[in-house]
């Protein structure tokens, strides 16, 4: 019986990968990747030739049995496009299935966009809640924010560049124009940027300079 390794990958800068992660990727029998094209760039950069297979939102159910069979023969390393697998991707389902079949699951520490943004945001890190990607529909998004408003701490959300401004407008409408906000983008990359300030000011900036 193999081990399922959860291997964080860089969120931008390829230097942000641990020596242990590189060793596990080299020694694993198979790497299950959210996007094999993205992962192949990483593997080629570090001259890693481990076989690669896809495991993503659209094949997460049909591929479970294949990966469980692979674990019977040896170790499998799970990676996402960027950051820690299992966060806002289908990795959590594979972990649950592996545990149900008696497979040992070993998480490796490493890059994570949510925590990277949080510690540089200038907001409280004492208590925080990760909300993942908010709904696309405005009414559902505002309902999520209204519910989260009861939480006494920092809220962390992921959002795509083309929907960021709409999200910030909803933050203003639901949580208030003066709510302290930090919008972080291109973390660890050349054009890394943080916009900090009241929600209304950050929303205004995003309107004039969309990411």
N, C-alpha and C positions, 0 to 999 in steps of 0.2 A: 504493500500500500504506500503510495506516494504522499507527499505533503503539498498542500495548496499554499503557496506563498503570495502574499499581497504586497506588490512591489511598487512604491511610489516612483514616478518619473518626473523629470523637470517640468515646471510650468512655463518655461521659456528659455532660460539659460541652461545649456547642456552641462555646465559645470556643477549644477545643483543635483547631483546624483551621488549616492554614497558608494563606498567601496564594496560594502556588503551587497547592495542592490546589484552592482555589476557582476559580482561573483555568482549570485543566485540566478541571474539571467543567463549566465554562461553555463551553469551546471544543470539547469532544469531540463527535463525531457521535452517540454513544450511551453511556449509562451502564448497565453490567450490575451489578445489585444482588442481594445475597443475599435481602433482604426489601424489596420495593419500598415497602411501607407505611412502614417505618422510614426508608428513604432519602428518601422524598418529604417527610417532616417536615424533614429537613436541607435539602433543596433549596428548599423553600418559605421556610424561615427566611432563606436567603441569596438569595432571588429568582433561582434558577437554573432555567431552563426546558428544559434538555437532555432529549431523549426517554429514557425509562427502560424497561428490560426486566429480567425476573427471571433469575437464574442461581444455583441453590441445589442442595442435596444431592439432591433428588428429580428434577431435570431436567438435571443436570450433563452427562450423556452426550448426551441428545437435543438440547441447546441448543448444543453445541460447533460444529456446522456452521453454525448461524445466526450465531454470533458471529464465526467465521472469515470468513464471507461479509461481515459488516459491516466487518471490518477491511480487506477489499479496497477498500472505499469511503471509509474514513476512520478517524479515531482512536476507540478505545473505552476508556472508563475503567471499571476494575473496582473495586467497593467491597464491603465486607462490612457486616454489621449495625453493627459497631463495631470500631475498631482497624484493623490492617493486614491487607489481604486475602491469602489464601494460608496463613494461620495457623489451623489447626483449622477450615477450610472448604474447599469444592471449588475454590478459586481456583488451587491448584497444578496441577490438571489442565488448566485453560485456559492457564496459562503454558506448560506442556510442549507442548501442542498448537500454540500460537502459534509457539513457537520451532522446532518441527518443520516449520512452513510458512514459515519465513523471516521471521516478523514480529518487528519490534524491540520488546522489552519494556523499559519504563522504570519503575523503582520510585521512588516518592516517600517521603521520610522522614515520620514522624508518629507518632500515638498507637499504643501497644501495651500491653495490660493486663499481660502477663507481665513486661515490663521495668519498667513503672511500679511494680508490686508488689515486684519484686526489689530495686530500689534503695532502697526505704523499709522493707524487711523487717528490717534489722539483721543479716542473714546475709551470708555471704561472697559477693562478686560476682566473685572471681578466676576461678572455674570454676563453670559451672552447666549443667544439662541440662533441656531443656523436654520434658515427657512428654505434653503435651496433655491430653485428657480420658481418665481411666482407664476400664477396662471396668466395666460395671455389675455383673457377677457377682463376688461376694466372692472366690472362689477365683482367678479370673483377675486381679483387682485386686491381691491379695496376691502373686501370682506376678510381676506387673510390679514391685511394690515390692521384692521379694526380688532380682530381677535388678538393679534400679537401686541397691540397697544397695552394690553393688561400686564405684559411682562416687564418687570423692573430690571432692565439691563439693555445691553447693546444687541441690536438685531443685525444679522448678516444675511444678505441675499446675493444670489448670482443673477445676472441679467445680460442679455445679448446687447451689443452696441446700438442696434436700431430700435430697441425698446426701452433703453435706459431713460430717455427723457420722459416718456409716459409714466414709468415707474416713479420717477422723482416728483412728477406732478401729483401722483396719487399719495405719495408720502406727505406732500404739502397739504393736500385736502384732508387726509385722515389723521396724520400725526402732528400736523401743525407746521406753519411756515418757519418757526424758530427751532424746530427739531434739529439738533446737531447731526450732521451727515458727513460721511466721507465716501467719495466715489473713486475707486482705484481701478486702474487699467494697465495693461501691458506689464504686469508685475514681473520683475527680474530681467526685463528686456531693456533695450537701448532707450525706448521712449516711455519708460515707466512714468506714470503720472498719478498724483493724488489731488483731488479737489475736495477741500475741507471747508465747512462753514454751515450756516443755517440752511435748511432744506430749500427754501425759496431761492437763495443765492446760488446754490449748486445747480438747481433746476434751470435757472436763468443762464448759467454758464453753459450747460449742456445744450440749450437751445441755440446759442450763438456759436458754439464750437463742438459739434457732435463728434463723438469718438470714432 
